[in-house]
Amino acid sequence: MRNFKIYKDRSDVYKLKSTDILFHAVFNDSPEAIFLLDGNNFRIFECNRTAVELFQAASKSDLINLQSFKLYDSEPAEFSKEIIIKEINNGGEYKQELTFRTLKDNIFWGSISKKKVQLDGQMIIILRIKKIIEYIKAAETLAT
C-alpha cells in the first residue's frame, strides 16, 4: 500500500515497523468504515474490515474499484457531486448525513466525511462512513 524508505540504522527500521503496525491497527480496527479513493475518479482502491462488514460484502474485492458514489442509497444529484468535489479540491473536509445501500440491498442512515490528502506524491481521498441507524430492509421501508 505504501512505499518505504530503506534505513541503515536498526533503530530507524524499528520506528518504521512500529509506525506501519500502528497504521494497520488504526486502519483495520477502526469502528468507522474507511475507504481510500483515487483522487481523480473517486474509485475505491482500499478499505478496512469495518467497510466490508458495514456494506455486507463477501470480501474486500467486492468493494475494490467500485465508484464511491455507488455506496449511496440513491445517486446524488450532479450539483451535489460538484459541491463535494469542489470542497475537497479546495482542501476542505466534506461532511454529510445520508442513506447508504449495502451490497445486499439493505439501507442504513449514516454520516460521511471525505478529505483529500497527498500520500507519496499521489492525491487520494479518505472516505469515512459511520452508521447512525441500524439496517432497514428496503422492501420493509417501502411497505411502511
N, C-alpha and C positions, 0 to 999 in steps of 0.2 A: 504494500500500500504506500510506503514511503521509502525514499532513498536515504541511506545512512552514510555519513562520512566515516572513513576508516581512521581510527586513532592509534597512535603508537603507545601511549601511556595507558596502562591497565586501569587506572582509576577513572579515566575518561570512558573506557569501554564499559565499566561497571555503571557509570552515570547514564550512559546511553541505553543500556539494557534496562535499568531501573525506570527510565523515562518511558521506554516502549511498553514495559509491563504495566505501568500506571495508566498510560494512554489506553491500552486494550481493556484494562479493568473498568475505567470510567466509561469508555465507549460501549463495551459489551454488556455491562451490568447496570446501565442507566435505566431508571424507571420510565424514561421517555423513549419513544421511538426516534432513532436518529438515522437520517439518510444523508449521504454525501452525493451531491448532484453535480453534473457537468455544468460549469458556469455559463455556457453558451446556449444549451438546449434543454436544461432542467431535467435531463435523464439521470436516473439513479445508477450510480456505479458501485455503491457500497451501502450497507445498512447493518444495524445491530440486531441482536436476538429479539429485543422487545418489538422492533418493527415487524419481524417475521411473525411473532405471536399476535400482535395487535391487528395486523391485516390478514390473519388466518392463512398465511402462505404455507405450503408444504415444506418449502426450503427457501433460502435466501435467493436462489437462482430464479424463483418466480417473480421476484421484485426487481432484479437487476435488469437494466436497460428500459424499464418502464418509465414513461414520461410522468413526472411527479404530479402533474395536474390530473392524471387518471385516478389518483387516490381519492379525489373529492367525490362526494355523492353525485353532484352534477357539475359539469364543466363550468368554470367561472366565465362570466361574460368577458369579451375581449378587453373592455376597458379595465376590468379588474386585473387581468393579466398584465396589462400595460402599467398599472399602478404598482403592482408587485415588482415588476422588472425595473421600473424607474426608481423605486425606493431602494432596492438592494444594490442597483448600479451606482447610486449616489452614496453608498457606504452605510446606509441605514439598515435597521432590522425591521422586517415586515412582520406584524403580528395580526392574527385574526382568529375568530371562532367560527366554525362551520361544521357541516356534516361530512363524514367520510364514508366510503363504501369499501368493505373488505373484499378479498378475492372470492369469498363465499357468499357475496351479495347481502351481507348484514351491514347495517348502518349504525354509526355512533356519532355523537357530538363531541368535538374535540377542539383543541387550540393548536395553532401552528405558529412557528417562529422560523423565518428564513433570514439568513445573513450570508453575504458573500465575503469570502476570505481568500487570501493568497497563500498557497502552500506549495513550496518547492517550485515557485515560478508559475504555477497554474492557478487560475481562478476557479474556485469551487464554491458551491452553496451548501451551507449546513442547514438542513431542514429538521426541525424537532417537532414532534406531534405528541400531544398528551391527551389521553381520553378523559372526557369530563363526565359523560353519561354512558352507562352500560350499553352493550349491543342491543339493538332492536331489530327483529326480523322485518325486512322491507314489506313483506306481504301483510304482516300484522299491523304495521303502521298505516298502510293504505286502507286497511279494513276499518280502522277507527277514524 
